[in-house]
Amino acid sequence: MTRTAIVTGGSRGIGAAISKALQAAGCKVAANYAGNDEAAAAFTKETGIPTYKWSVADYDACAAGIAKVEADLGPIEVLVNNAGITRDAPFHKMTAGKWRDVIDTNLSGIFNMTHPVWPGMRERGFGRIINISSLNGQKGQFGQVNYSAAKAGDIGFTRALAQEGAAKGITVNAVCPGYIATEMVMAVPEQVREAIVGQIPVGRLGEVDEIARCVTFLASDEAGFITGSTISANGGQYFS
């Protein structure tokens, strides 16, 4: 497929794998990132994929960043809303700031990115929007009221917007990864990782490329009859 794509949080972890997979499928890819300049520069050097810095929590920054990407690469046809943060705490210790930070990035961020590209997708009669939600947005998780609420909201956003886009050739889908062998997960103590794996029926962590393959299929022309769907890629840990 020859399409122009933006992947938010696209220079590290799951986002980097998605960016590379879309590039391998023939897309012109822009990887958004929020803060780690060194990692972004290394990613561009490795892959040739340009990186663009802005916070998805800022609507005006998203609109300006998208305009820059479109000027450089062409109209956005594929949007992968992958950027996300955690600010974990039991609810009785959760501050208003921790709540706002996660909601602003993980939920409002997908509005901030999708809203500016939506008119162009409607006019052209084509679009692919893939929202990266989470296992914990489906089942909830202790200490993650903010994160689980935001990720559950991403699924509701997906289902509602899919109904608006369907007649215009725009599909909107969600992918809910379970526990994936990212840098963050691999940094936790081995005993904790073993406990996590013990809850996964397939007996292992997921790989970033497994999530990237889900996204690449949903972004393809062949996935035009799939919209409003949630793909649970969690090794059988939770069924919905």
N, C-alpha and C positions, 0 to 999 in steps of 0.2 A: 504494500500500500504506500502511495506517495501522498502523505498528509503532513501538515504542520501541527506539532504538538507542544504543549507546555506540561511539564511535570513539576508540581510544587514540592519543595523538600527533595528536589531531584538530583542532588549531588552526593548523597550519602545513603547508606542502608538500603531499605526497600526501594526508595525513590531512585537511587542510582541504578539499581537493577532494572527498574521499569524504563528509565531513560535509555539505557543501553539496549534493552529488548526492542523498544520502539524504533531506535536507530537501525538496528539489525533488520527490522521489518520494512525499512525503506522510508521512515518518517524523517522529516527535518525536526529536530528536537531542541527545545530550550529548557534548561533546568533552572528553576527558581531556587534560591536559598535565602536564609534570613541572617546568618551571622558568621559562619566559619569561612573566612576568606581563603585561608590556606587550603582547606579541603576542597573548596570550589575550584581553586586554581589547579590543584593536582588532578581533579576530575577532568577538567577541560583539557589539560595536557595529555592525559591518558586516552581520552575518547574523541577529542575534537568537538564535543558538544558544548556550545556556549552556555555560560551561566549568567544569571541576572539576579541582582540582590534587591529584595524588598520583603517587608513583612506582610503576610497574607491577612493579618489582623487589621490592616489599614486599608480602607476601601480606596482612597485616593491614590495610594501607592500602588495598589493592584491595577487600577485603571491606567496609570502612567506606565507601569511596567509592561502591561499587555500591549499598549500602544507601541512601545519600543520594540518588543519582540515582533509584532506584526510588521513594523517598518523594516526590520532586519530580515525576517524569514517568510512573511506572508500571513494571510488571514489564519487565525487559529481554528483548526477543525477538530482537534482532539485535546481535551483538557483532563488531566489526571490530578485530582485534589488529594494529594498525599501528605502535605505538611501537617505536622501535629506535635504537640508537646504534652508533658505530664507535669503535674504539681500535686503529687499524691499526699494524702493525709486522711486519718479518720475524720468523719464529719464533724465531731465535736471540737476538733482542732483545725478544721479547714477555715482559712480566712477568706474574706470577700475578694481579696486580691488573687488568691489561688483559683477561686471559682472563675473570676472574670478572665484571667489570663488564658485558661484552658477553653472556655466557651468562645472567647474572641478569636482564638486561633483555629480550634478544631471544628467549630460549628459556623460561626460568622465568617470564618475564612473561606468556606466553600461558597457562601453567598457572594463575598467580595470578589472572588475569582470568576464565578460563573456569570454573574450579572453583566459584566462588561462584554463578554463574548457571545452572550445569548442573542442579541439582535442580529449580528452577522451570521450566526448559524441559521437563524430563521430565514433570513433573506436568501442565503445560498441553498437552503433545503437539505442541509447535511450537518451533523454534529455528533460527536461521541464524548460523553462526559462520564468519567469513572471516578467515584468517590471511595477513598480508602477508609472504611470504617474499622471495626474491630470486634473480635470475639467478645470483649468486655462491654461493647455497646449492645450486644445481644443478650448476654446473661447477667451483666452487672459484675462488680468486683469490689471486695472490701478495700476501703481506702481510696477509691476512685469514683466517688459520686460525681465529681465534676467531669472527669474523662468519660465515664460510662454514659452520663447524660448527653454530652456532646456527640459521642459516637452513635448513640441511639437516634439523636436528632439528625445525624447525617443520613441514616436509613430512611427516616420520614421525609426528609428533603428529597431524596432520590425517588421515592415512590410517587410523591406529589408532582414533582417536576417532569417525571417521565410521561405523565398523562398530558401535560401541556406541550411537550416536544414531539410526541408521536406523529402527529399529522404533518409536522414540518421536517420529518426525516432525521430528527435528533433523538438518539437513545441516551438514557441516563440510568446507570447501573452502579451497584456498590459491591465492593469486595471486602470481606471481613476476615483478615488474617488472624490466626491463632498465634501461638508462641513461635516466633521465627528466630533463627540463629543470627541475629544482628549483633553488631558490636556491643550494644547496650545489654542485651540478654546474656551474651557470652561473658560479660564483665561481672555478673553476679556470682556469689560463691558457688562452688561446685555442688555443695549439698542442696542449695536452693534450686539449682538447675535440675538436679536429679529428682527433686520433689515435683517440679513442673512436668518433667518428662513422664513421671509416673502417672500423671493425670491424662496423658495423651494416648488414646488407644493404639495408634500406629507405632508408638514407642520411640519417638524421636521428635526433635524440633523441626519445624519447617525450614525450607531454604528460600532465600530472597528470590531466586530465579523462578520458584514455583508460583509466587505471587505475580511476578512480572509476566509469566505466561498467561495467567488469567486476564490480566489487564490488556495484553497485546491482542488476545482474541476478542475481547469486548470492544476494542478500538477498531477492529477490522470491518471491512465492508460485509464480510460473511456473517457478522453478528447483528445484522439489521433488524431481525425479528425478535431480538432479546432486549427488553427495556423494562425498567422498574424492578429488576431482579436483584437479589443479594446472593453472591457466591460466598459460601462459608468454606474457607481454606484453613482448617484447624486440626486436621488429623483425626477427626471423629470425636473431638473433645466436647462439642456441643452441636445439637441438631435443631434447626428452626424451620 
